[in-house]
Amino acid sequence: MSVNQEGSQEAIRRRNWRDIDLRAVAPFVALALLLLVGALVNPNFISINNLANVATRSAFIAIIAVGATFVISSGDLDLSVGAMVAFIASLMILFMNSGVIADPVLMLLAAILFTVVAGALCGLTNGLITTAGKIEPFIATLGTMGIYRGLTTWLSQGGAITLKEPQLQEIYRPAYFGTIFGVPVPIIVILSVTAVAAFILYRTRYGRHVVAVGSNRDVARYSGIFVNRVRTVAFVIQGLCVAAAVLLYVPRLGSTSATTGILWELQAITAVVVGGTALKGGAGRVWGTICGAFILELVGNIMLLSNFISEYLIGAIQGAIIIIAMLVQRSLVRKS
Amino acid sequence: MNTEVVDDAPVVLSARRISKSFSGVQVLFSVDFELRQGEIHALMGENGAGKSTLVKILSGFEQPTSGEILLDGKSVKLPPNGAAEALGIVIIHQEFNLAEHLTVTESLFLGREVTRFGVLDRKFMRAETRRVLDLLGSHVDENAVIGSLSIAEKQMVEIAKAISRDARVVFMDEPTAVLSREETNFLFRLVRKLRDKGTSFVFVSHKLDEVMELTDRVTVLRDGQWIKTAPTSVLDGEAIAQLMVGRELSSLYPAKSEPDVDEEVVLRVASVSTGYVRDASFEVRRGEILGFSGMIGSGRTELMEAIVGLRSRLAGEVLVRGQPVPSGDVHAINKAGLAYMTKDRKAKGLLLNTGMMANLTLQSLGRHSRIGYLDPGSEEAALVKARRRFDIRVRDDKIVAGRMSGGNQQKLLLAKVMETDPGIIIIDEPTRGIDVGTKQQIYHFISALARDGRSIIVVSSEMPEIIGLCSRVVVMREGHIAGILEGDEISEQEIMRYAAGLKRKTAA
């Protein structure tokens, strides 16, 4: 027996490099390939400037997708995130336009707090409808998607909501356009949100519970985990991530409309799936998600720079990417 | 039994030197098997002996790694996924393959519907279904929806399905596990009738008495090897059991140690009721192993789940060390030192796609974290300790739970529950689907836990295990506690009397 065990230990060491989870590596390989393709298409593509630009533009989807990683890992789905962006951004601008606080700095801080609370409440609503209401998350968030979008249209009366106070605009602008040590602020925000999320998902009790709930709800319940609480909190995290994205979105344009964030839910879910998180729950990969969001933006960028494909086809290409990602994921599962 | 006639009958289906490996683990070693026309052939062996694998190979659901299958003396490669039905080889699964929403007639003709001019000929199919059911002497309505039938009736439909497809060879995997005595008798009469018309049966069962009563020949497998094939009439139950186990059974159980009468009562269950369970009361003392016996569906698991908070109680109280615990709150009850180990380790016990460590600590993450932040080193140490303590053996440290053997999964599940350091452990079916060596280990773990001053409730459908381990036995019947047996009263016959409702006594 002991001889046998020693032999098998050696086998383990030899096998180690082959045991790397292909699903975890695949998105990074895809990203590297895309960078290579991009460099061949247009030499300007690989410049730091262009790449920093792409990363900055991917910020909204990336941050939302980090939240979606939690929801999807716990076995749920949130379709309302795009509408939620529009709704919360509208609320934030209306709050800043209301002029309840005279001092612009204090006003901005209050508006940020307000946005975070609004995001958490929107997420909580989704979570409670799904868990306490026992409604399929697909249907529950399809419903709230309509509600958030409709409320935005009503708030804006079909038009746009624009930040009026020029002084506020001036202070707030650097939140999207500024740099710290030469790195654009949105990139720093992406990295910090992701680092916090990765810490929560991989190194805390709550993160372990999320994956357990997504993997098998009965096992989680029999292990004394409060399944509904874990699921609801995942939706709240999603709401907080949407709020973070809104905090970057508002200073960029200073305006929202009923069409803000349309199809962002598709892009966020695509980023998560491309990143290697299983859509049926039970495995979350936060860094993969960021990689997925970056891939989506890069594809758009390459199309723009290349001129062989009309950029109006971006939506179609993104739709195709999610299907391809699912096919790749499934074939990798079969092999392993 | 007409063994002489059977002896001369031609061989319908046979296996020659069949071996089978699953991902490198060999489960069948050059097994021979012969099925004659018009015989009922019992296939016996312990869990993991390779019975189901052999059945799957002989019915085309698995292909052998080596060896050949002969049908009517000619070597064949059986088509997969049930397509062997076309050759007259039918398997009746333990879990029925019937769609709940279809009618009996639709089920019988599923996949081979009869049409006239491209339109379903429903009249003909109904008439044909009725004919087959009448042949079997069954009163099941051919228009009834499957979902509305009893389990015995569903089994009847499965058999009717087999006959309507002109089955020559029928495999039955534990067909009586879910049947009452009368239903079993009816099934046996039917099987004998069909046997006399020339159909061959392979009967896989753990129930020795049924094998003795029904079958013509017996083949015993042990650890994937063929051990013996003999006419049933020359064997007795004891002999078959010896062949199956291959060693003395007595060493299987550790010596019993009864707790002192004045030991503290650590768990008191008082008049607990749920939807099905009514007014259940019992006590457990420190260091005691209390058995729970009864038929499947007698409410044992439901009662246990109500005690540990996985279900809410409609009435009654549960006191752990004198303190009442809230209803329906697993977390709080776990904290009070009461833990439940599920019988369904695959669906409710372990995360099959996850490694050993995350499974081990899932229920006890609080012990490995500071303000919610997990300490991987502490988890790692727990795993090393648990693997040594419960002798969990794996070839690859990173293996996911779903790929471990049943025995190792069971040990991991026990380790997981023990991580919460409970004083009272309820173990539901401690040895379901694991080999005899691991069984013995688990019995010794249970006994060691009791000597350690913990109290254990063992819920089991395996009577020898209850008798071998427990110093007191609670017998349940139809949601009630039918009796609590002690000392010399604990015997198979006595337990059966209470479980079947022949005897009853109120809790002392």
Interface residues (C-beta under 8 A of the other chain):
Chain A: S8 I12 R15 D19 R203 T204 R205 Y206 R208 H209 V211 A212 S215 N216 D218 V219 A220 R221 Y222 S223 G224 I225 F226 G282 A283
Chain B: L310 V330 H331 N334 Y340 T342 A347 K348 G349 L350 L351 L352 N353 T354 A358 T361 L362 Q363 L365 G366 S369 G372 Y373 L374 P376 R395 D396 D397 K398 K416
